[in-house]
Amino acid sequence: MPWSTSGVVIFIVLWIVALIPTLEPRAFVRQMRKPIYFTPVALSVLALVGAFWSDAPWDARLHAVGPTTKLFVLPLLLFHFARTARGVWVLIAFLISGALLMLASWIVGFVPTLTLKW
């Protein structure tokens, strides 16, 4: 069950463009004071500081920091789903999909003939 990372990024960008007009700046800044909101941003900043500290070439440093930039979406997701009545449904669906994906990977780990490769 491969998930397209470029498809996810495209839909995240479209979602952010749709979310920006509905964002209440004061409420968002107030929520960013909570640890659950600023922790992903702090981890990204920590990765950036680690890149400056590294002895690797700059292209390797920036390549290593790249995946942590996806953490900047988490405060937006938390803010959006905290305001909706279906936030709990989204959390449950996420946990179920993650558990099913983990189960599928464990099954393929023990029985490699069950992969979806031809």
N, C-alpha and C positions, 0 to 999 in steps of 0.2 A: 504494500500500500504506500507507494511513494507520494509524498506531498510536495508540490512544486513550490520551492522557496521564492521564485520570482513572481509567481501568481499571488502568493501571500503578501509580498511586498507591494505589488500593484494595488491589491485590494485595501491594504492598510493605508496607503497614500490617498486613495479615493475616500476612505472612511474619514481620515483626518481632515481632508478638504470639506467634507460634509459636516464634520463636527465643529469646526472652527466658528461658523456663524452662531451656533447654539451655545457656545462656551460663555459662561459668566465669569469674567476675569477676577472679580473680587472673591467669589466663592472658590474658584480654582486656586488662587494664591493662599486663601485660608486653609484649604485642604492640603496644600503642599507643605504646610508646617507639620503635618502628621508624619511619623516615621515610615509608615507603609507607602506613602507617596514619594518621599524624598530619598528613600533607600536605593531604588534603581538608578536615580540620577547620581547619587554618591558613588555607587559602584562603577558607573561609567567614568566619572571624574577620576576615581582611583586607578582605573585602567589607563587613562590618559597620562596621569602622573607616572605610572609605571613605564609607559612608553618613553617618556622623557628621561627616565632613569636608566633605561636599557642601553647596552652597548651595540645592539644590532643595527643594521642599516635602516634608514628611514622608511623604505618601502615595507620592510618586515615589521617595523613598529606599527605603522598605520594599518597594515593587514591584520595584526593582532588586536588592535583596538576596534576594528570594524564590527565584529559581532556584538560587542557590548553596546553599540549605538542603538540596537533594537530595544534595549531596556528603557529608552526614553518614551516608548509607546505605553508602557505600563501605567504611569500616572494618568494618562488620558483615558485608558481603558477603565481604571478604577474609578475615576471621576464620573465617567459616562454611566457605568453600570451601577454606581451607588445612587444615582438619581432615578433609575428606572425601577419598575416593580418586578422586572424579570431578571434582576441581577442574580438571584439565587438559582434560577433556572439555568442561566449561562454558566455559573460555577459548577453546578451538577453535571451539565453536558460536557464541560471541559474535563472534569474528573473522570467521567465515564469513558470519554474518548481516549484520554491518556491511559487509563487502565486497560482498555481493549487493545491499544497499540502496544503496550508493554506485554500483555498476554500473547499477542501475535508474535512479538519478537522472541519471547521465551519459547514458544512452540517451535518456531523456526530454528532456534538455537539447539533444541534437543532433537528435532526431526528436520534436518536440512533439506530433505526432499520436498517439503511443503512450501518452498519459496515460490514466488510468482515469476521467476525467471524461466525463460524457455531454454 
